[in-house]
Amino acid sequence: MLTLHHCLSARSFRPLWMLEELNAPYALQVLPFPPRVHAREFLGENPLGTVPLLVDGETRMTESAAMCQYLCARHAPTPLQVEVGERDFGRYLNDLHFGEATLTFPQTLVLRYRYLEPAERRSPQVADDYARWFLARLRTLEPRLAQQPYLCAGRFTAADVSVGYALLLAEHLALAAAFTPAVTAYWARLRERPAFGRAMATQEAAARAQGVPLTPSPDLRP
């Protein structure tokens, strides 16, 4: 049985959403955030002390966008994956990793320097600069999403899961009000997907059952 180690609404939401889109069997282990502090035994599973951790037999993965790609490949054929012979294959891979490397990364600095550091180490300038960084790069999707409902290949794919998590995180960081119109409509479409709703409900139910606090990870404050 594949196992996903997860914190509520952290990056590990990407593979959780993917598993629901694929209707794949899995076990969900919910951890308090950050697990390297509040679940020290987890360091025996992942020395980084971070989520996600995906365990599939001898395979162990810690990168959320790579997990989306892996899960599609393991459950192929699936329309969630764009195949090598399709015209949008390159765009699909780019968007899949754009969601993490370009959109989520700057938001982690907003989270850290606006909310998580001790008061004397917080930096409004750093937080504001990286919020603008995120929004400027997100705006590059506006022309495309004004013309089509999803990012590539004429359908919903794992790339939308990757970018969609970045939009979820932005909502928690109070950045969603600055989304452009087509991005706002796109985010509404993503939230309406049944698998998205199931993933949200599943993480909450698992947290309750495992005695983990229900506050989403991006909303936790020192």
C-alpha positions as CSV (number, residue, x, y, z in Angstrom):
1,M,0.0,0.0,0.0
2,L,1.3,3.4,-1.0
3,T,1.7,5.7,2.0
4,L,1.7,9.5,1.9
5,H,3.0,11.4,4.9
6,H,1.2,14.7,5.0
7,C,0.5,18.0,6.9
8,L,-2.8,19.8,6.4
9,S,-2.7,22.0,3.3
10,A,1.1,21.8,3.0
11,R,2.9,21.0,-0.2
12,S,1.9,17.3,0.4
13,F,-1.6,18.4,-0.7
14,R,-0.4,18.1,-4.3
15,P,0.1,14.3,-4.2
16,L,-3.0,13.8,-2.0
17,W,-5.1,15.6,-4.6
18,M,-3.4,13.6,-7.4
19,L,-4.3,10.3,-5.6
20,E,-7.9,11.4,-5.4
21,E,-7.9,12.4,-9.1
22,L,-6.5,8.9,-10.0
23,N,-8.9,7.0,-7.6
24,A,-5.7,5.2,-6.4
25,P,-5.6,3.3,-3.1
26,Y,-3.3,4.9,-0.4
27,A,-2.8,5.3,3.3
28,L,-2.6,8.8,4.7
29,Q,-0.4,9.6,7.7
30,V,-1.1,13.1,9.0
31,L,1.6,14.8,11.0
32,P,1.6,18.0,13.1
33,F,3.4,20.9,11.4
34,P,6.4,21.1,11.3
35,P,7.0,17.4,11.9
36,R,10.7,17.9,12.4
37,V,9.7,19.8,15.6
38,H,6.4,18.2,16.7
39,A,6.9,14.6,15.5
40,R,10.6,13.9,15.9
41,E,10.2,10.2,15.3
42,F,9.4,11.2,11.7
43,L,13.1,12.0,11.1
44,G,13.6,8.2,11.1
45,E,11.4,8.1,8.0
46,N,12.7,11.3,6.4
47,P,15.9,12.8,7.7
48,L,14.9,16.1,6.1
49,G,11.9,16.3,8.5
50,T,9.7,17.6,5.8
51,V,6.5,16.6,4.1
52,P,5.5,15.3,1.7
53,L,7.1,11.9,2.0
54,L,5.7,9.3,-0.5
55,V,6.5,5.7,0.2
56,D,5.7,3.1,-2.5
57,G,7.5,-0.1,-1.8
58,E,11.2,0.7,-2.0
59,T,10.5,4.1,-3.6
60,R,10.7,7.1,-1.3
61,M,10.1,10.6,-2.6
62,T,10.2,14.0,-1.0
63,E,9.4,16.4,-3.9
64,S,5.7,17.2,-4.4
65,A,5.7,18.0,-8.1
66,A,7.8,15.0,-8.9
67,M,5.3,12.9,-7.0
68,C,2.5,14.1,-9.3
69,Q,4.6,13.1,-12.3
70,Y,5.4,9.7,-10.7
71,L,1.8,8.9,-9.8
72,C,0.6,9.7,-13.3
73,A,3.3,7.4,-14.8
74,R,2.5,4.6,-12.3
75,H,-1.2,4.8,-13.2
76,A,-0.8,5.3,-16.9
77,P,-2.6,5.6,-19.2
78,T,-4.4,8.5,-17.7
79,P,-5.6,11.8,-19.2
80,L,-3.9,13.5,-16.2
81,Q,-0.6,12.9,-17.9
82,V,0.5,14.5,-21.2
83,E,2.3,11.9,-23.3
84,V,5.6,12.4,-25.1
85,G,3.9,12.3,-28.5
86,E,1.4,15.1,-27.7
87,R,2.0,18.6,-28.8
88,D,1.9,20.1,-25.3
89,F,4.3,17.6,-23.7
90,G,7.0,20.2,-23.1
91,R,4.5,22.8,-21.8
92,Y,3.0,20.2,-19.5
93,L,6.4,19.4,-17.9
94,N,7.2,23.1,-17.6
95,D,3.9,24.0,-16.0
96,L,4.1,21.0,-13.6
97,H,7.4,22.3,-12.2
98,F,6.5,26.0,-12.6
99,G,3.9,25.4,-9.9
100,E,6.5,24.5,-7.3
101,A,9.8,26.1,-8.4
102,T,8.4,29.5,-9.6
103,L,5.1,29.9,-7.7
104,T,5.4,28.2,-4.4
105,F,9.0,29.1,-3.6
106,P,8.5,32.8,-3.2
107,Q,5.4,32.2,-1.1
108,T,7.4,30.2,1.4
109,L,9.5,33.3,2.0
110,V,6.4,35.4,2.5
111,L,5.2,32.8,5.0
112,R,8.5,32.8,6.8
113,Y,9.3,36.5,7.0
114,R,5.7,37.8,7.5
115,Y,4.5,35.2,10.0
116,L,6.8,32.5,11.2
117,E,10.1,34.1,12.2
118,P,10.3,35.6,15.8
119,A,9.1,39.2,15.8
120,E,12.6,40.6,15.8
121,R,13.6,38.6,12.7
122,R,10.5,39.3,10.6
123,S,11.1,41.4,7.5
124,P,8.1,43.2,5.9
125,Q,10.2,44.2,3.0
126,V,11.3,40.7,2.2
127,A,7.7,39.4,2.5
128,D,6.3,42.2,0.3
129,D,9.1,41.7,-2.3
130,Y,8.4,38.0,-2.6
131,A,4.7,38.5,-2.7
132,R,5.1,40.8,-5.7
133,W,7.5,38.2,-7.2
134,F,4.8,35.5,-6.9
135,L,2.1,37.7,-8.3
136,A,4.2,38.9,-11.2
137,R,5.0,35.4,-12.3
138,L,1.4,34.2,-11.7
139,R,0.2,37.0,-14.1
140,T,2.1,35.3,-16.9
141,L,-0.7,32.7,-16.9
142,E,-3.4,35.2,-17.4
143,P,-3.4,35.4,-21.3
144,R,-3.4,31.6,-21.6
145,L,-6.2,31.1,-19.0
146,A,-8.3,33.8,-20.6
147,Q,-8.4,31.6,-23.8
148,Q,-8.6,28.1,-22.3
149,P,-10.0,26.4,-19.1
150,Y,-6.8,24.6,-18.1
151,L,-3.1,25.0,-18.6
152,C,-2.3,22.6,-21.4
153,A,-3.4,19.8,-23.8
154,G,-7.0,21.0,-23.8
155,R,-7.8,19.2,-20.5
156,F,-7.1,19.1,-16.7
157,T,-3.7,17.5,-16.0
158,A,-1.3,17.1,-13.2
159,A,0.2,20.5,-14.1
160,D,-3.1,22.0,-12.9
161,V,-2.7,20.2,-9.6
162,S,0.8,21.6,-9.2
163,V,-0.2,25.2,-10.0
164,G,-3.5,24.8,-8.1
165,Y,-1.7,24.1,-4.9
166,A,0.2,27.4,-5.3
167,L,-3.1,29.1,-5.6
168,L,-4.4,27.4,-2.4
169,L,-1.3,28.5,-0.6
170,A,-1.8,32.1,-1.9
171,E,-5.3,32.0,-0.4
172,H,-4.0,31.1,3.0
173,L,-1.4,34.0,2.7
174,A,-4.1,36.5,1.8
175,L,-2.8,37.0,-1.7
176,A,-5.8,35.7,-3.7
177,A,-7.4,39.1,-3.8
178,A,-4.7,40.2,-6.2
179,F,-5.3,37.4,-8.7
180,T,-6.1,38.5,-12.2
181,P,-9.6,37.7,-13.6
182,A,-8.8,34.6,-15.6
183,V,-6.7,33.2,-12.8
184,T,-9.5,33.8,-10.4
185,A,-11.9,32.0,-12.6
186,Y,-9.4,29.1,-13.1
187,W,-9.0,28.8,-9.3
188,A,-12.8,28.6,-8.9
189,R,-12.9,25.8,-11.5
190,L,-10.2,23.8,-9.7
191,R,-11.9,24.1,-6.4
192,E,-15.1,22.7,-7.9
193,R,-13.4,19.4,-8.9
194,P,-14.8,16.5,-6.9
195,A,-11.3,15.1,-6.3
196,F,-10.2,18.4,-4.8
197,G,-13.2,18.3,-2.4
198,R,-12.4,14.7,-1.5
199,A,-8.8,15.6,-0.8
200,M,-9.8,18.4,1.5
201,A,-12.3,16.2,3.4
202,T,-9.9,13.3,3.6
203,Q,-7.1,15.3,5.2
204,E,-9.5,16.7,7.8
205,A,-11.0,13.3,8.6
206,A,-7.6,11.7,8.8
207,A,-6.3,14.5,11.1
208,R,-9.3,14.0,13.4
209,A,-8.8,10.2,13.5
210,Q,-5.1,10.6,14.2
211,G,-5.3,13.3,16.8
212,V,-3.6,16.0,14.8
213,P,-4.8,19.6,15.2
214,L,-7.0,20.8,12.4
215,T,-5.4,24.2,11.7
216,P,-4.0,24.2,8.1
217,S,-0.2,24.3,8.1
218,P,0.0,27.7,6.3
219,D,-2.3,29.2,9.0
220,L,-0.1,28.2,12.0
221,R,1.5,31.1,13.8
222,P,4.2,31.0,16.6
